[in-house]
Every structure is written in structure tokens, then in C-alpha cells.
Amino acid sequence: MRFSIFRVQAAEQAALPLLALILSAALVLAGCKGKQAQQSAMPPLEVAVTAAQQRDVTVYGEWVGNLDGFVNAQIQPQVSGYLIRQNYREGQAVHKGEALFEIDARPFQAALEQAQGQLVQARAQLELARINVRRDEPLVAAHALAQSQLDTDRQQAAQFEGVVKSDEAAVRTAELNLGWTQVRSLIAGIAGKANVQVGNLVNTQTALTTVSQVNPIKAFFSISEQEYLALSDSARQHGKSDLLNSKQAVPLELILSDGSSYPLKGSIVFVDRGVDNTTGTITVAGSFANPQNLLRPGQFAKVRAMTGMQKGAILVPQRAVLEQQGKHMVVVVDKNNMATPRLVEVGKQIGTEWIVLSGLNAGERVVTEGNGKIQVPMPVHPVADNAGGR
């Protein structure tokens, strides 16, 4: 009897873990059902939506440009010598012909005086030779002097005429060299930083400074072959033969590095002779008036120009477009308020909107806020996006 009681107690103790396991499973099932009930009871995600618009839009091209002087003159001396004076302030406007530097002129003044003295001697010898010819001509006519003597006199006169011309050229060269000790600006513009200091020995290979004409100023930028063809077509539509004659047909806009728009429009003044085979682009230069010298060589700015008109373009706000691994996507909400991600092909950005080339129809609603939370088709609560395409 005692043995049977022990067996019952052992059986009860063995059943306890199994009972605990069953109770735990029941609690887990009850928790899952509660969570599912809680999820099904959650309201749909509220998202902002707007309808895709269809309208005609002007398409613009935008390129990074590099500003450069319309003319850049490198100032170099034409004679060698010691620099004794700098006459301009770096970074200031200078006039054409203004003396920017002075080279020690004393050696050149001495060379000029020496050349002048040699010219005086040559002219005196020429005059003496001419006197001899005039004196001997009647004597030879009267047979009082040999013809050979007159021939010698004439030969000497001709020789001294050559010496005089040579010495006159030497004087002019010496005068030029003396004048070149005043190193003058070749153009009117902005003078840059001096590359040498007073006291330096300079020669004809020394770059003293650079003067740039900045009004107008050039903006160089590179465009693709397709953009070049689009610009050329726009010029022809306005009756122009090519881009170089399209000042009114293809006006250029300049966007400065701070994002502001330069108030004056530009025009195309240069198109390179060919396309760069390595980049597939062609270099173009635009000219912009710069009366206040605000624009300076070396600045970077964006050049903008109208490349065409796209009829019936589908547009959505940029906020509605998501980019994932190089692909673009929008979230479309149907009439049953079911939000579904959809791949689209996009084109140019127009202001705060994006042109959709394919994958979306006009009037379809797209999510502009909350689209990042939608990865699979799911019900949503759409509200109108009053911000539009901002």
C-alpha cells in the first residue's frame, strides 16, 4: 500500500512540466490573437497625396560654368633690367596704355644717346660725300678730272646713305627700348597680383602680372551632343542660322554660387570646333555684361538656357519621387485608398517638380508625405497635400 502511494506521487510530479508547457502555449496563442486584434484595430496610415498634373512645360538645360576674362593679357617686359617701381594697385582697374611697372632706364638712355651720336657722324660723312660729288661733276665734264674719281665719290655717298639709314634704325630701336622701360597695360581691365617685387631683375620671359577684361566676361561650359542639337534647333526655330547668331533666340542665365540669379542675361559667343571624344561634350562660351565688375575670372556658376518645349508632360512634386539603387519610384493611391509603390521613368526637373516619362498617368494620386513608410501595398488614409509642389 505504501508502495502504490509513492507511485501516485511520482506520476503527479512527472505531469507537472507537461502541464506548465501546455499553459505557456495557451498564453502565447492568446497573446498573438490579442496583438493581431490590436493591429487590425489600428487606423490606416495617414498620408498626403496630390494628383499628377499634365501640361506643356519649358525645358531648361543647366551646366556648371567657369568664368574667365573676355580678354586676358599677360604683362611681360620687352627689355631686360632691374624693376624700380610698381605704379598700380593690385586688383584695381587700369586703363589701356597705363604704365604698370618701370624698369631702370639709364642703360637704355645711354644706348639712345650713343646711337644718336653715331647717326650725327654718319650724316656728316654723307654730306661730305655729296659735296665731293657736286664739286667733281663739273670738273669731269670739263675733262679736268678723271671719271674714276667721280665714280669713287658717288660710291662713297651711296655707302654713307646706307650708314645713315642703319644708324637711324638704331636710334629708333634705342628709343623703343627706352620707351619699353615703362611696362604698360595692353588693355583696359582689372590688374591682378604682381608676380615680382621692386628690385628684381626681369627679362622678356618674366610674367609681371595679368590684366583681364571683365566687362563683358565669358562663362565657359560643356554640353552634351543632344543638348547642342536641342539648342541649335531652338536657334533655327527663331530664324537664326546657328548658335553664334542666337543672341535673342537662346538667352543665357547665370546662377551664382550662393544660389542667386545674375540679373543680366547673356548670349553665346563661342562654340568649339568639335566634340571631345573622351567626354562626348562640346565646349560653349557665353558672354555676360559685367558693369559693376561683380563677376571675376575663376568663379564657378551655373549656366541655364531653354532647350525646348515638352507638350503634355506629366509632372509630380519632387517630394513624391523616391530613388532606390538608381531607380525612381512613386507611391500611387487608387480609388480604394490602397497605396502601391510603382517604378517610373523620370526626365528633367522643372523647378520643384519632376517630369515623369513613363509609369504614371495624369490625374493619378501620388503620396508626397509618408511615402517612405510604404514598402508593400497597404491601405492608407489620404489627405490633400495643400503644399503643392513646393
Secondary structure as UniProt FT lines:
FT   HELIX           2..41
FT   STRAND          45..51
FT   STRAND          53..75
FT   STRAND          81..86
FT   TURN            90..91
FT   STRAND          93..94
FT   TURN            96..97
FT   STRAND          99..103
FT   HELIX           106..141
FT   TURN            142..143
FT   HELIX           147..179
FT   TURN            180..181
FT   STRAND          182..184
FT   STRAND          189..191
FT   TURN            198..199
FT   STRAND          201..202
FT   TURN            204..205
FT   STRAND          209..224
FT   HELIX           225..237
FT   TURN            238..239
FT   HELIX           243..245
FT   TURN            247..249
FT   STRAND          252..255
FT   TURN            257..258
FT   STRAND          266..271
FT   TURN            277..280
FT   STRAND          281..288
FT   TURN            291..292
FT   TURN            297..298
FT   STRAND          300..317
FT   HELIX           318..320
FT   STRAND          322..324
FT   TURN            325..326
FT   STRAND          327..333
FT   TURN            335..336
FT   STRAND          338..350
FT   TURN            351..352
FT   STRAND          353..358
FT   TURN            362..363
FT   STRAND          365..369
FT   HELIX           371..373
FT   STRAND          378..384
FT   TURN            386..389
//
